[in-house]
């Protein structure tokens, strides 16, 4: 929790004046508040960088585990190829105008069955077994996928709590 709180503080300290004007102290979440708000699967818009330097953004099922975002993607997906060659990425969770969490960092890509992805796999099972049933777990075992952790370099939160 201390590392996440430090990251949030350092990120805001290095933010430009406009961002600091919008995300005032009372609109920021603490590490504890952020962890409480990001339970379960959260849709992220993930941006990667193509070979010609263009951004490519698309949705992923994200999980906030141990202060970082994780997701899975197909081994042969365009985004996995981008991340393998250019690991810089950004992701934003924006469920509405009352909350935003943005992370900028570098992707760590590992085979889905890598022990380092254990918490990601469990989070996926917790989310989808009740929704899809046992066939999700069977399909997961056959899926040609990778697990991705976004190692955060900057993270910004915005909250307009009701």
Beta strands, then each sheet from edge to edge (+ up, - down):
strand 1: 41-49
strand 2: 55-65
strand 3: 68-74
strand 4: 88-96
strand 5: 99-111
strand 6: 145-159
sheet 1: 1+ 2- 3+ 6- 5+ 4- 1+
end
